[in-house]
Amino acid sequence: MPRWKRRPTPDAWSILHGHRREVVALGLLALAALLVPIRFPAVAIFPVPGIVWAVGAVVTLSCQGWNMPDRLAGLGAPALAWVFGGGILALTGPERTSVEGLLARFHEVAGIAFIIGTAVGLSWLLYRLFDPPVSTHARR
């Protein structure tokens, strides 16, 4: 196909500008990860980064720029990293002889695991925003 007949490839700015809700969702999820090291008092029983992540999750689930498996993968990575990464790292620590020591170790390392999981989830969502999967359904 001649070059003049090809559709121009959009640049990063036009992709992000065309998906404003997705950019807001990515920003909220990144903000939740950035708030983890700051020790805010809990709102009721919920930590502030958890509240911001939940709002970002609702916005992410409402986005049309990603398909549902991609949305769930992007949201599941931080949650799974927090639960399993924090749990595994807590169980391998030296304070595993008592429940108090185990919980203290979990709270130390779960935040780091959440930040790493958020970076993985955001990377996946950004990748899928810039390179969406090709639909297998023919349009009629």
N, C-alpha and C positions, 0 to 999 in steps of 0.2 A: 504494500500500500504506500503510495507516495506520501511524503512528509506533510504536504499541505492538506491532505485529507484526514490526517489523524487528529483526534481530539486532544487539545492541550492537556498536559499533566498538571493538576493543581499543585500549588506550592503549599507549604506548611501554614502560612498565614490564612490563605483562603479556606483550607480545611478546618482550621480552628475557628475562623470567623463564621463559617457555615454551620458549625455544631456548638452553639453557645451553651446549651444545657449540658452537653458532655463536658465542656471546659469547666463549668461550674461544679459538676460532680467530681471531676479530677482534682479541682482545687480544694473542695471540702475534704476529700479523702487524704490529700497531702497535708492539709491543715491538721487533721486528726492525728496523723503520725508525728507532725512537728510539735504538737502539744503534749505528747507523752512524757518527755523529760521534765516538763514544768509541773510541779505538784500543786494543782488547784484543789480546793476543797470540793468534795463530792456534792452533786446536786441530788437531793434525796439520797439514794444509794448508788447513783450512777456517776462514774467519773466523767469529767468534761470531755476528754478525747473520745470516750465511748458515745457520748451524745452527738458530738460532731460527726463521728463515723456513721452513726445511725441516720442522721439527716442526709449525709452524703450517699448512703446506701439507698435511701428512698429516691433521691434524685437520680442515682445511677439506674435504678430499676425502671424509672420513667423515661429513660433516654431511648430514642429510636435509632441512634447511630451504631449501636451494637446489637447483636442478636442475644437471646436469652442465655445460652451457654457461656458466651463471653462475659456478660454482665455477672453471672454467678461465679465464674472463675476469678474475675477481678475483685469481687467482694469476698470470695471464700479464701483467697490467699492470706489476707491479714488475720482473719478469724482462725483459720487452721494453724497458722504460725503462732498465734498467741496461745492457743490451747495446747497443741502438740509440741511446738518448739519450747514454750515455757515449761511444760510438764516434763519433757525429756531432759532439758537442761537443769531443772530443779531436782530431778531424781538422781542426776549424776553428781550433784554437789556434795560437799562434805557435811552439810547440816541435815541429812536425810534421816537421822535417828529419831527426831521428834517431829510432831505435826507442826508445831510452831516454826521450827527451823525450815521445814519443807515449804510452808506457806510464805515465809519471809524470802526464801530463795526464789520461789515462783514469782513473787511480785518484783524481785530485782531483775530477773531475766525475761519475763514475759513481755515487758515493754519493748525491749530490744528486738525480740522475735516479732512483735507486732510491726515495728518500724521496717524490718527487713521484708516481712510479708506484704506490707503496703507498697514498698518499692517494687516488688515483683508484680503485684496486682496492677499498679499504675503503669508499669512497663507493658504489661499485656494489653491493657485497655488502650494505651497510646498506639501500640503496634496495630491493633485492630481498627483504630480510628483512621490511621494513615493507610492501611492496607486491608480493607474489608474483604471478607470471604466472598467468592463469586457465588451467586445464587444458582442453585440447580433447577429452580422452577422457571419454566418459560413464561414470559409475559404474554398475555393475550390481548 
